[in-house]
Amino acid sequence: GGLLSTITANATHPIPPPATHSDHMLDAVLDPETRVVVGSVMDLGYAESRAKPTCFRTAIYPAFLKSRYFVTDEEVPGAMVRQTPRKGGVKLPSDAVKMRRALNGFLTDRKSAGEVEMAKRIVYFARRGRRCFNAETDEKLEGILANTASKHGMELSTVFFDKKTFKEQVESVWDATVGIGLHGANLVNTMFMPSSASLIEIMPYGFSHDMYVGGSGSGLYYLRHDITEVEEYPGKKPGQPIKECIRGSNECKVFYRGDYRKLVMNGEDLKGIQTLLDDAANVALGAR
């Protein structure tokens, strides 16, 4: 009885999901005792097919419409919380540590393994099609990323996640030192980065969302840059606050979210990102 049995009852999932290549990976990585939190009923399909649902053996469905992937240690009834303070007030859930250790064991074919040793690598979570930068901005950003990687003795990997399988997506980030990308669903993969890694999220002008803070609660050192290059929604009334426009019009929300236009960053934006990159690299490399 209770909430969990209600969510996982046959009436909720009358048709078992078809077996996929990633099932054995999920079985290896998700400890039966791991607490999984799902924030909203959304498309949870695998990358290669939206027709294949993701089902959780254990789940908690809280009453907020944002995703969380781990329960913080303070939220576990009766838990003895002994967390080491980390820069930026980051909280590292013990479940995130267990998941990453299991992930490392799976990917290295070892029954018992600690967390992966970070490679000196920056991963650019690139996008194409929906919500992406224009060609000029993307070229300038990649130039900054390449220069930063060289300065810190790191490699740069530019990754498009849309055509990759689940396992390929995980393997693209699991040992990365720094992840950086525009706000969007591909940042879900940051939860598979090492615990000591850093994440920089770039937010479209006028838009705000906290879904990926801390790598969606997985314990990453999190930095954010809000684009300052002004692009206003044509239907916004003169003097109207952007938040008011977004609350009152889905078209306004989609515009500022940048779904169907090429986003632009100016020189100040790029300088700001350079500063964040140096901070992120120094923090993550200092934790190696």
Secondary structure, DSSP 8 states (H G I E B T S, - for coil): --HHHHHHSTTTS-S-----TTHHHHHHHS-TT---B--S-----BTTBTTS----SS-B--SSSS---S--GGGSTT--------GGG----HHHHHHHHHHHHHHTT-SS-------SEEEEEE--SSSEE-HHHHHHHHHHHHHHHHHTT-EEEEEE-TTS-HHHHHHHHTT-SEEEEESSGGGGGGGGS-TT-EEEEEE-TT----TTTHHHHT--EEEEEE--S----TTS-TT--HHHHHHH-HHHHHHHHTTTSEE---HHHHHHHHHHHHHHHHHHHHT-
